[in-house]
């Protein structure tokens, strides 16, 4: 996906251990065949703001002075304004973004943004799983297999009946949450 003017990404992770990621890691290691090659599993919320004319510093300041998008007491937030900006998390992690089909929009945040800035923007939210496998594992395919739920022994992170997903090894385009692109239906990553 090519860069879109006025797109910002806020990557939000818990400061403490993430219980959902810890649990998913344990389930994958204990119950899934490819889990034995899994070395790390982290989770972040991804909030994309589309249509703002503000700079990254202005967006960063706006997000950091409110709890509308994240809680600075228990979470950390990194704002990206270009596909060339470094991604949070391990550089060699495969990234899988998962969103609720038809439920990715955040109208309350859009209203808050309009109240604070006067701008009309679109805000979408998803979960990003950062997955690292042992050396020698074909990570893109392994991450897709770990992500897409098929049955009790195959997949874990994305319910294909209600969620969509996209993958990316060490990059994430702007925007990355794209309701029209779903790998389940053969969309590109």
C-alpha positions as YAML, in Angstrom:
chain: A
units: angstrom
residues:
- id: 1
  name: UNK
  ca: [0.00, 0.00, 0.00]
- id: 2
  name: UNK
  ca: [1.39, 3.45, -0.83]
- id: 3
  name: UNK
  ca: [1.60, 6.26, 1.67]
- id: 4
  name: UNK
  ca: [-1.48, 8.43, 2.08]
- id: 5
  name: UNK
  ca: [-1.16, 12.12, 2.93]
- id: 6
  name: UNK
  ca: [-2.19, 12.94, 6.47]
- id: 7
  name: UNK
  ca: [-1.88, 9.46, 7.99]
- id: 8
  name: UNK
  ca: [-0.46, 8.91, 11.46]
- id: 9
  name: UNK
  ca: [-0.06, 5.63, 13.31]
- id: 10
  name: UNK
  ca: [-0.04, 5.36, 17.10]
- id: 11
  name: UNK
  ca: [1.49, 2.07, 18.27]
- id: 12
  name: UNK
  ca: [0.42, 1.41, 21.85]
- id: 13
  name: UNK
  ca: [1.87, -1.29, 24.11]
- id: 14
  name: UNK
  ca: [1.41, -2.06, 27.79]
- id: 15
  name: UNK
  ca: [4.37, -1.04, 29.96]
- id: 16
  name: UNK
  ca: [4.02, -4.25, 32.00]
- id: 17
  name: UNK
  ca: [3.74, -7.81, 30.70]
- id: 18
  name: UNK
  ca: [0.72, -8.13, 28.43]
- id: 19
  name: UNK
  ca: [-1.52, -10.92, 29.83]
- id: 20
  name: UNK
  ca: [-3.13, -11.56, 26.43]
- id: 21
  name: UNK
  ca: [0.23, -11.94, 24.68]
- id: 22
  name: UNK
  ca: [1.62, -14.11, 27.50]
- id: 23
  name: UNK
  ca: [-1.44, -16.36, 27.32]
- id: 24
  name: UNK
  ca: [-1.35, -16.58, 23.51]
- id: 25
  name: UNK
  ca: [2.36, -17.43, 23.63]
- id: 26
  name: UNK
  ca: [1.72, -20.24, 26.14]
- id: 27
  name: UNK
  ca: [-1.19, -21.65, 24.12]
- id: 28
  name: UNK
  ca: [0.85, -21.56, 20.90]
- id: 29
  name: UNK
  ca: [3.89, -23.20, 22.50]
- id: 30
  name: UNK
  ca: [1.84, -25.92, 24.23]
- id: 31
  name: UNK
  ca: [-0.89, -26.64, 21.72]
- id: 32
  name: UNK
  ca: [0.15, -25.74, 18.19]
- id: 33
  name: UNK
  ca: [2.65, -27.62, 16.06]
- id: 34
  name: UNK
  ca: [4.47, -24.49, 14.89]
- id: 35
  name: UNK
  ca: [4.54, -23.21, 18.47]
- id: 36
  name: UNK
  ca: [7.75, -25.08, 19.24]
- id: 37
  name: UNK
  ca: [9.57, -22.69, 16.86]
- id: 38
  name: UNK
  ca: [7.97, -19.58, 18.37]
- id: 39
  name: UNK
  ca: [10.49, -17.43, 20.25]
- id: 40
  name: UNK
  ca: [8.52, -14.28, 21.02]
- id: 41
  name: UNK
  ca: [4.96, -12.99, 20.76]
- id: 42
  name: UNK
  ca: [4.10, -9.38, 21.54]
- id: 43
  name: UNK
  ca: [0.92, -7.39, 21.05]
- id: 44
  name: UNK
  ca: [0.24, -3.71, 20.39]
- id: 45
  name: UNK
  ca: [-2.83, -1.69, 19.58]
- id: 46
  name: UNK
  ca: [-2.54, 0.21, 16.31]
- id: 47
  name: UNK
  ca: [-4.57, 3.40, 15.96]
- id: 48
  name: UNK
  ca: [-4.50, 5.09, 12.55]
- id: 49
  name: UNK
  ca: [-5.60, 8.68, 12.10]
- id: 50
  name: UNK
  ca: [-6.33, 9.54, 8.47]
- id: 51
  name: UNK
  ca: [-6.89, 13.07, 7.19]
- id: 52
  name: UNK
  ca: [-5.07, 15.23, 9.73]
- id: 53
  name: UNK
  ca: [-2.95, 18.15, 8.62]
- id: 54
  name: UNK
  ca: [-0.96, 18.12, 11.86]
- id: 55
  name: UNK
  ca: [2.71, 17.26, 12.21]
- id: 56
  name: UNK
  ca: [3.90, 14.12, 14.00]
- id: 57
  name: UNK
  ca: [4.99, 16.27, 16.95]
- id: 58
  name: UNK
  ca: [1.55, 17.91, 17.18]
- id: 59
  name: UNK
  ca: [-0.23, 14.55, 16.99]
- id: 60
  name: UNK
  ca: [2.16, 13.12, 19.58]
- id: 61
  name: UNK
  ca: [1.47, 16.03, 21.97]
- id: 62
  name: UNK
  ca: [-2.29, 15.79, 21.43]
- id: 63
  name: UNK
  ca: [-2.37, 12.05, 22.14]
- id: 64
  name: UNK
  ca: [-0.05, 12.35, 25.17]
- id: 65
  name: UNK
  ca: [-2.14, 14.98, 26.94]
- id: 66
  name: UNK
  ca: [-5.37, 12.94, 26.78]
- id: 67
  name: UNK
  ca: [-6.47, 9.46, 27.80]
- id: 68
  name: UNK
  ca: [-8.88, 9.22, 24.86]
- id: 69
  name: UNK
  ca: [-6.54, 6.96, 22.84]
- id: 70
  name: UNK
  ca: [-4.20, 5.49, 25.44]
- id: 71
  name: UNK
  ca: [-3.37, 5.61, 29.15]
- id: 72
  name: UNK
  ca: [0.17, 6.99, 29.63]
- id: 73
  name: UNK
  ca: [0.30, 5.55, 33.17]
- id: 74
  name: UNK
  ca: [0.11, 1.96, 31.96]
- id: 75
  name: UNK
  ca: [0.87, 2.14, 28.24]
- id: 76
  name: UNK
  ca: [3.53, 3.63, 25.99]
- id: 77
  name: UNK
  ca: [2.74, 5.18, 22.62]
- id: 78
  name: UNK
  ca: [4.98, 5.66, 19.58]
- id: 79
  name: UNK
  ca: [3.66, 7.82, 16.73]
- id: 80
  name: UNK
  ca: [4.74, 7.12, 13.13]
- id: 81
  name: UNK
  ca: [4.14, 9.51, 10.24]
- id: 82
  name: UNK
  ca: [5.75, 7.65, 7.34]
- id: 83
  name: UNK
  ca: [6.32, 4.12, 6.11]
- id: 84
  name: UNK
  ca: [10.06, 4.81, 6.43]
- id: 85
  name: UNK
  ca: [9.79, 5.52, 10.18]
- id: 86
  name: UNK
  ca: [11.06, 2.68, 12.37]
- id: 87
  name: UNK
  ca: [8.50, 0.24, 13.70]
- id: 88
  name: UNK
  ca: [8.11, -0.41, 17.41]
- id: 89
  name: UNK
  ca: [9.12, -3.86, 18.59]
- id: 90
  name: UNK
  ca: [11.82, -6.25, 17.42]
- id: 91
  name: UNK
  ca: [13.27, -5.30, 14.03]
- id: 92
  name: UNK
  ca: [13.14, -8.89, 12.80]
- id: 93
  name: UNK
  ca: [9.57, -9.61, 13.93]
- id: 94
  name: UNK
  ca: [6.86, -10.62, 11.49]
- id: 95
  name: UNK
  ca: [3.90, -8.34, 12.05]
- id: 96
  name: UNK
  ca: [0.28, -9.42, 11.72]
- id: 97
  name: UNK
  ca: [-2.41, -6.76, 11.96]
- id: 98
  name: UNK
  ca: [-5.90, -8.00, 12.91]
- id: 99
  name: UNK
  ca: [-9.10, -5.93, 12.96]
- id: 100
  name: UNK
  ca: [-12.77, -6.57, 13.56]
- id: 101
  name: UNK
  ca: [-14.47, -6.68, 10.19]
- id: 102
  name: UNK
  ca: [-16.78, -3.68, 10.06]
- id: 103
  name: UNK
  ca: [-15.76, -2.64, 13.59]
- id: 104
  name: UNK
  ca: [-12.38, -1.01, 13.04]
- id: 105
  name: UNK
  ca: [-13.66, 2.60, 13.03]
- id: 106
  name: UNK
  ca: [-13.50, 4.61, 16.28]
- id: 107
  name: UNK
  ca: [-16.25, 7.28, 16.04]
- id: 108
  name: UNK
  ca: [-15.75, 8.44, 19.65]
- id: 109
  name: UNK
  ca: [-12.10, 9.24, 18.93]
- id: 110
  name: UNK
  ca: [-13.12, 10.96, 15.69]
- id: 111
  name: UNK
  ca: [-15.54, 13.19, 17.65]
- id: 112
  name: UNK
  ca: [-12.88, 13.91, 20.28]
- id: 113
  name: UNK
  ca: [-10.35, 14.80, 17.55]
- id: 114
  name: UNK
  ca: [-12.84, 17.16, 15.88]
- id: 115
  name: UNK
  ca: [-13.54, 18.83, 19.27]
- id: 116
  name: UNK
  ca: [-9.82, 19.24, 20.05]
- id: 117
  name: UNK
  ca: [-8.57, 20.28, 16.59]
- id: 118
  name: UNK
  ca: [-11.51, 21.25, 14.40]
- id: 119
  name: UNK
  ca: [-10.38, 18.59, 11.89]
- id: 120
  name: UNK
  ca: [-12.55, 15.81, 10.54]
- id: 121
  name: UNK
  ca: [-10.52, 12.59, 10.45]
- id: 122
  name: UNK
  ca: [-11.10, 8.85, 10.18]
- id: 123
  name: UNK
  ca: [-9.74, 6.78, 13.05]
- id: 124
  name: UNK
  ca: [-9.32, 3.02, 12.83]
- id: 125
  name: UNK
  ca: [-8.00, 0.58, 15.41]
- id: 126
  name: UNK
  ca: [-6.52, -2.90, 15.17]
- id: 127
  name: UNK
  ca: [-4.25, -5.26, 17.05]
- id: 128
  name: UNK
  ca: [-0.70, -5.89, 15.83]
- id: 129
  name: UNK
  ca: [0.93, -9.16, 16.79]
- id: 130
  name: UNK
  ca: [4.74, -9.10, 16.60]
- id: 131
  name: UNK
  ca: [5.95, -12.66, 16.08]
- id: 132
  name: UNK
  ca: [9.51, -14.01, 16.15]
- id: 133
  name: UNK
  ca: [10.42, -17.57, 15.20]
- id: 134
  name: UNK
  ca: [13.60, -19.63, 15.56]
- id: 135
  name: UNK
  ca: [16.23, -19.21, 12.85]
- id: 136
  name: UNK
  ca: [15.52, -21.24, 9.74]
- id: 137
  name: UNK
  ca: [11.73, -20.87, 9.93]
- id: 138
  name: UNK
  ca: [10.02, -19.23, 6.93]
- id: 139
  name: UNK
  ca: [8.51, -16.47, 9.09]
- id: 140
  name: UNK
  ca: [5.91, -15.03, 6.74]
- id: 141
  name: UNK
  ca: [4.15, -18.34, 6.19]
- id: 142
  name: UNK
  ca: [4.59, -19.39, 9.84]
- id: 143
  name: UNK
  ca: [3.07, -16.10, 11.04]
- id: 144
  name: UNK
  ca: [0.09, -16.49, 8.70]
- id: 145
  name: UNK
  ca: [-0.43, -20.05, 9.96]
- id: 146
  name: UNK
  ca: [-0.19, -18.91, 13.57]
- id: 147
  name: UNK
  ca: [-2.57, -16.03, 12.94]
- id: 148
  name: UNK
  ca: [-5.41, -17.55, 10.93]
- id: 149
  name: UNK
  ca: [-7.60, -19.79, 13.09]
- id: 150
  name: UNK
  ca: [-8.66, -22.98, 11.30]
- id: 151
  name: UNK
  ca: [-9.35, -25.37, 14.19]
- id: 152
  name: UNK
  ca: [-8.16, -26.20, 17.71]
- id: 153
  name: UNK
  ca: [-4.67, -27.15, 16.49]
- id: 154
  name: UNK
  ca: [-4.18, -24.58, 13.72]
- id: 155
  name: UNK
  ca: [-4.15, -20.81, 14.17]
- id: 156
  name: UNK
  ca: [-4.79, -18.58, 17.12]
- id: 157
  name: UNK
  ca: [-4.70, -14.81, 16.56]
- id: 158
  name: UNK
  ca: [-7.41, -14.08, 13.97]
- id: 159
  name: UNK
  ca: [-10.94, -15.47, 13.78]
- id: 160
  name: UNK
  ca: [-11.57, -15.49, 9.99]
- id: 161
  name: UNK
  ca: [-15.34, -15.42, 10.44]
- id: 162
  name: UNK
  ca: [-15.31, -11.99, 12.08]
- id: 163
  name: UNK
  ca: [-11.82, -10.55, 11.67]
- id: 164
  name: UNK
  ca: [-9.48, -9.55, 8.85]
- id: 165
  name: UNK
  ca: [-5.70, -9.67, 8.76]
- id: 166
  name: UNK
  ca: [-2.65, -8.42, 6.91]
- id: 167
  name: UNK
  ca: [1.01, -9.29, 7.39]
- id: 168
  name: UNK
  ca: [4.33, -7.50, 6.99]
- id: 169
  name: UNK
  ca: [7.82, -8.60, 7.96]
- id: 170
  name: UNK
  ca: [9.63, -5.41, 8.91]
- id: 171
  name: UNK
  ca: [7.43, -2.71, 7.41]
- id: 172
  name: UNK
  ca: [3.94, -1.33, 7.78]
- id: 173
  name: UNK
  ca: [2.54, 1.00, 5.16]
- id: 174
  name: UNK
  ca: [0.45, 4.04, 5.94]
- id: 175
  name: UNK
  ca: [-2.39, 3.30, 6.32]
- id: 176
  name: UNK
  ca: [-2.06, -0.39, 7.19]
- id: 177
  name: UNK
  ca: [-5.60, -1.05, 8.42]
- id: 178
  name: UNK
  ca: [-7.46, -1.39, 5.15]
- id: 179
  name: UNK
  ca: [-11.00, -2.79, 5.28]
- id: 180
  name: UNK
  ca: [-10.77, -3.51, 1.54]
- id: 181
  name: UNK
  ca: [-7.64, -5.66, 1.87]
- id: 182
  name: UNK
  ca: [-8.01, -8.96, 3.68]
- id: 183
  name: UNK
  ca: [-5.53, -11.78, 3.21]
- id: 184
  name: UNK
  ca: [-8.38, -14.18, 3.91]
- id: 185
  name: UNK
  ca: [-9.74, -13.06, 0.54]
- id: 186
  name: UNK
  ca: [-6.32, -12.99, -1.13]
- id: 187
  name: UNK
  ca: [-5.43, -9.34, -0.43]
- id: 188
  name: UNK
  ca: [-1.80, -8.20, -0.45]
- id: 189
  name: UNK
  ca: [0.19, -7.57, 2.69]
...
